[in-house]
Amino acid sequence: MHRLKDAEEKVVGYKQALKAIERGRAQLVFLADNAPENLRVSILEMCQNRGVAIVEVASMTDLGKACGIQVDASVAAILNPHHHNS
Protein backbone atom coordinates (compact mmCIF):
# COMPACT_ATOMS: atom_id res chain seq x y z
CA MET A 1 0.00 0.00 0.00
CA HIS A 2 3.06 2.23 0.02
CA ARG A 3 2.55 2.64 -3.72
CA LEU A 4 -0.87 4.12 -2.99
CA LYS A 5 0.52 6.62 -0.48
CA ASP A 6 3.26 7.72 -2.87
CA ALA A 7 1.16 7.80 -6.05
CA GLU A 8 1.20 11.09 -7.94
CA GLU A 9 -2.34 10.58 -9.20
CA LYS A 10 -5.01 8.55 -7.46
CA VAL A 11 -8.74 8.48 -6.92
CA VAL A 12 -10.56 7.38 -3.80
CA GLY A 13 -14.10 6.05 -3.65
CA TYR A 14 -16.28 3.74 -5.67
CA LYS A 15 -17.64 6.20 -8.26
CA GLN A 16 -14.27 7.80 -9.01
CA ALA A 17 -12.48 4.46 -9.21
CA LEU A 18 -15.15 3.00 -11.49
CA LYS A 19 -14.85 5.98 -13.85
CA ALA A 20 -11.06 5.60 -13.91
CA ILE A 21 -11.34 1.89 -14.73
CA GLU A 22 -13.94 2.50 -17.45
CA ARG A 23 -11.80 5.23 -19.03
CA GLY A 24 -8.64 3.11 -19.00
CA ARG A 25 -6.90 5.39 -16.52
CA ALA A 26 -6.64 2.96 -13.60
CA GLN A 27 -3.23 1.35 -13.32
CA LEU A 28 -3.80 -0.53 -10.05
CA VAL A 29 -6.93 -0.86 -7.92
CA PHE A 30 -7.06 -1.36 -4.15
CA LEU A 31 -10.24 -3.01 -2.86
CA ALA A 32 -11.20 -3.42 0.80
CA ASP A 33 -12.22 -6.93 1.86
CA ASN A 34 -15.05 -5.55 3.97
CA ALA A 35 -16.48 -3.24 1.31
CA PRO A 36 -20.15 -3.87 0.48
CA GLU A 37 -20.45 -7.01 -1.64
CA ASN A 38 -22.26 -5.30 -4.53
CA LEU A 39 -19.40 -2.76 -4.84
CA ARG A 40 -16.78 -5.48 -4.64
CA VAL A 41 -18.46 -7.55 -7.36
CA SER A 42 -18.79 -4.65 -9.80
CA ILE A 43 -15.20 -3.48 -9.25
CA LEU A 44 -13.81 -7.03 -9.53
CA GLU A 45 -15.74 -7.66 -12.77
CA MET A 46 -14.75 -4.32 -14.30
CA CYS A 47 -11.08 -4.84 -13.43
CA GLN A 48 -11.14 -8.37 -14.82
CA ASN A 49 -12.75 -7.18 -18.07
CA ARG A 50 -10.25 -4.32 -18.42
CA GLY A 51 -7.14 -6.25 -17.31
CA VAL A 52 -6.50 -4.03 -14.29
CA ALA A 53 -4.64 -5.57 -11.34
CA ILE A 54 -6.33 -5.59 -7.95
CA VAL A 55 -4.75 -5.46 -4.51
CA GLU A 56 -6.98 -6.75 -1.71
CA VAL A 57 -6.79 -4.65 1.47
CA ALA A 58 -7.84 -5.94 4.90
CA SER A 59 -10.34 -3.20 5.72
CA MET A 60 -11.94 0.01 4.56
CA THR A 61 -10.31 1.76 7.54
CA ASP A 62 -6.83 0.61 6.45
CA LEU A 63 -7.51 1.73 2.89
CA GLY A 64 -8.72 5.14 4.03
CA LYS A 65 -5.58 5.63 6.11
CA ALA A 66 -3.38 4.56 3.19
CA CYS A 67 -5.12 7.20 1.06
CA GLY A 68 -4.41 9.84 3.68
CA ILE A 69 -8.07 10.47 4.49
CA GLN A 70 -9.85 10.43 7.84
CA VAL A 71 -12.73 8.22 6.71
CA ASP A 72 -13.07 4.65 5.47
CA ALA A 73 -12.63 3.91 1.77
CA SER A 74 -14.01 0.89 -0.08
CA VAL A 75 -11.86 1.29 -3.18
CA ALA A 76 -9.01 3.42 -4.51
CA ALA A 77 -7.04 3.44 -7.74
CA ILE A 78 -3.62 4.61 -8.83
CA LEU A 79 -3.95 6.37 -12.14
CA ASN A 80 -1.68 6.07 -15.12
CA PRO A 81 -0.02 9.51 -15.34
CA HIS A 82 0.88 9.02 -19.01
CA HIS A 83 -2.73 8.65 -20.18
CA HIS A 84 -4.33 11.84 -21.43
CA ASN A 85 -7.99 12.20 -22.33
CA SER A 86 -8.58 13.54 -25.81
Secondary structure, DSSP 8 states (H G I E B T S, - for coil): -HHHHH-SSEEESHHHHHHHHHTT-EEEEEEETTS-HHHHHHHHHHHHHHT-EEEEES-HHHHHHHTT-SS--SEEEEE-TT----
